[in-house]
Amino acid sequence: MTKTRAKFATQINSEILVAVRILAEKEGRQIQALVDEAMADLLEKRKRATPRPNVMAAYAASHQQYAPVYKKLAE
C-alpha cells in the first residue's frame, strides 16, 4: 500500500541540514526519508510522554495513601 505524500516548506538550522545531508549520503537515502523518520520518531516520543490514565490513577491513589511519606522523603 502506497502512502500519500504531501509537500511542505520550512526552515532549518544550517548546521543540522549539513549533518542531515551527510547522513543521507552516508546511508544512501534521500533527505525526505530521514525527515519522515525523524518526524515519526518525534510524534511517537511525544505520544509516550503523556502518562496513560491508569498510570495516573495509580499515582493518585498512591499519593493519597502515602502523602506523608513522600513529604518526608522530599525534605
N, C-alpha and C positions, 0 to 999 in steps of 0.2 A: 504494500500500500504506500503510495507516494504522498508525502506531506506537502501541503500548500506552503509556499514561501512568500514572504512579504518584504518589500524593500523599505528601508528607513535610513535616515541620515542622522549622524550625531558627531560630536567632537570627543577626542580622547587625548590624554596626556601623550605628548610626542615620544617620550621615553618608553612608555608602555607599548605604543604602537610599534616602535622599532623592535622591542623584545618579542611581540606577538608575530611580527613578520619573520624574525629569525626562527622562532619556534615552528611556525607553519612550514618554512623551508626545510628545516631540520627533520620534521615529521612527514614531509611530503603531503601536506594537507593544505586546503585553502583557508584563508583567514576567516571566511564566513563559517567554516566548520568549527573553528576554535571559539568564535564569538557565540555560536549556537550552544556549544558545550558549556562555556562559561556562564551564559545566562541561565541555562537549565540548572546548573550547579547552584547558582545564586538563589534561584527560586526554591529549590529543594532545601537549601540551608535555611532560608527564611521561614519556610513552612515548618521545619523541625524546631525552630527557635520558639515557637508558640507551644507552651505546655498543653498536653492533652487534658481534657476536662476531668477524667478520672484521676489523673496525677494531681491536679489542683485540688480536687475534693479530698484526696488522701492527705495532702499537705495541710489543708484547712482543719481537718479532723485531728491531725497530729498536733498542730499548733494550738488548737483549743485544749487538748488534753495536756500537753507538755509546755505550755507557755512559760511557766515559772522556771523550768529547767533551761529553756532556750534563753531566757533573760539572764540567768546566772552565767551561762556559757559565753554570752556576749560581753560580759563585764571584763 
